[in-house]
Amino acid sequence: MGSRPTHSARPAARSPGSYATAPGDGADFQNGLVVDGRRRIVVSGSSDLGPAGGGGRWRLQRFTPDGAVDRSFGHRGTVLTQMSGVGGDDEHLWRIALQPDGKIVAVGYAVTATGGEDFALARYLPDGRLDPSFGTGGRVFTALAPGAGDDEAQAVQVLGNGRIVVAGFAGTGADSSGRDLALARYLPDGRLDPSFGSGGLVVRDVAGGRDQFKAMTLDRRGRIVAVGSADLGAGAGGTSFAVARYRADGRPDAFG
């Protein structure tokens, strides 16, 4: 009898990689991702570089379709951005979106000189460099809450006309006990869009508690659909799931 035919062994499955950026025991967070037209994976997050490194930094990393670090992006695959000059470890990049031209729009928050947090945006060229045509040196900051209140951008969508819609919350006090639902729309160069809401902003208080948008999409008619939570108060349901829809100009759009 002839010998049985041999079969080549299947390649070992690639195990999940570990890509530390922060030194020592510093924390690295991953918060969002997109896949570009070449199937490369862009991941957003933040890294704590410690006191010697200046504290928290926004972080982008790009991987090839097979999961290898894309060393053509940023510095050997990683981009670290200091958003504010205040320092500290409390700055985070939450979500990213891709423009048709391959630019990356990132949103989150940055620490202010008064100790609060502002909506923060950054736009990057396809190779990871900050886009100098956006805001100031590629960065945009928007204060919604008064004084030392905390504002955070937590979701982003890029419209077909290049405008950028951001969803999150506006703080209503220095102790962060109150939050209002918040939307902002920006022109392609990073300026607030005056044709949206009131000067580019839509802020809504539901019942005086902690309300926030966490995610957002656009429907086929260009309306904004945002989801998150709303505090209805004791005896009225407490913290509840919230869905809201807005017309293209920022006006609320009733369901039904």
C-alpha positions, 0 to 999 in steps of 0.5 A, spaced: 500 500 500 502 506 498 503 511 503 498 516 505 498 523 502 501 528 506 498 535 507 501 541 509 500 544 516 495 550 517 499 556 519 498 558 526 492 563 528 495 570 529 494 571 537 491 578 539 497 583 539 499 587 545 502 594 543 504 598 549 505 605 548 505 608 556 511 607 559 512 602 565 505 601 569 502 607 565 495 606 562 493 605 555 486 606 553 482 604 546 476 607 545 474 607 537 476 604 531 475 605 523 477 601 517 479 605 511 479 604 504 485 599 504 482 595 509 487 598 514 485 599 521 485 605 525 485 605 533 483 611 537 485 612 544 489 615 550 496 613 553 498 616 560 506 618 559 507 619 566 509 626 569 516 626 566 512 625 559 507 630 560 501 626 562 496 624 558 496 624 550 491 622 545 493 616 541 492 613 534 495 607 531 494 604 524 495 596 523 495 593 516 489 588 514 493 582 517 494 586 524 501 588 523 503 595 525 503 600 519 510 603 520 508 608 515 503 611 519 506 617 524 512 614 528 512 607 527 505 606 527 503 611 532 501 618 533 501 621 540 498 628 540 498 633 546 491 637 546 492 642 551 498 645 554 495 644 561 498 637 562 495 632 567 493 625 565 485 627 564 485 628 556 482 622 552 480 621 545 473 617 544 472 616 537 474 617 530 471 618 523 474 618 516 473 623 511 473 620 503 480 623 502 483 619 508 483 624 513 482 622 520 477 626 524 478 625 532 474 627 538 474 627 545 476 632 550 482 636 553 483 640 560 482 647 560 486 652 564 480 653 569 481 646 571 475 643 566 474 640 560 472 642 553 470 639 547 476 637 543 477 635 535 483 634 531 484 632 524 490 628 521 492 627 514 493 620 512 500 619 514 498 621 521 500 628 521 496 634 524 492 637 518 494 645 518 488 647 514 483 645 520 482 649 526 489 652 529 495 647 527 490 641 526 486 642 533 479 645 535 477 647 542 469 648 544 467 651 551 460 649 552 459 649 560 461 655 564 467 656 568 470 650 570 465 645 567 466 639 563 464 638 556 466 632 552 465 630 545 463 622 545 461 621 537 463 624 531 460 623 523 463 626 517 457 629 512 458 629 505 459 636 504 465 635 509 461 638 515 463 635 522 457 633 527 459 631 534 455 629 540 456 628 547 455 633 553 455 640 556 457 640 563 452 645 568 456 645 574 464 645 576 462 639 580 460 635 574 453 633 577 449 636 571 450 634 564 446 636 558 445 633 551 450 637 546 451 637 539 456 641 535 457 642 527 463 644 524 465 647 517 470 643 514 476 648 516 474 647 524 469 653 525 463 652 528 457 652 523 452 658 524 447 655 520 446 649 525 442 650 532 444 656 535 451 658 533 453 651 531 451 648 538 444 644 540 444 643 548 438 640 551 437 639 559 432 634 560 430 634 567 436 637 571 440 631 572 446 628 568 444 627 560 449 625 555 449 622 548 454 616 547 453 614 540 450 617 533 449 616 526 445 619 520 439 616 517 438 616 509 435 623 510 441 626 513 437 627 520 442 626 526 440 620 530 443 620 537 443 615 543 445 616 550 442 617 557 437 622 561 436 623 568 428 623 569 429 624 576 427 620 582 420 617 581 420 619 574 424 613 572 431 615 574 437 614 569 433 612 562 435 610 555 435 616 551 434 617 543 433 623 540 433 625 532 434 632 529 433 635 522 439 637 518 439 644 521 439 642 528 432 642 530 429 637 534 425 632 529 419 628 532 419 621 531 413 617 528 
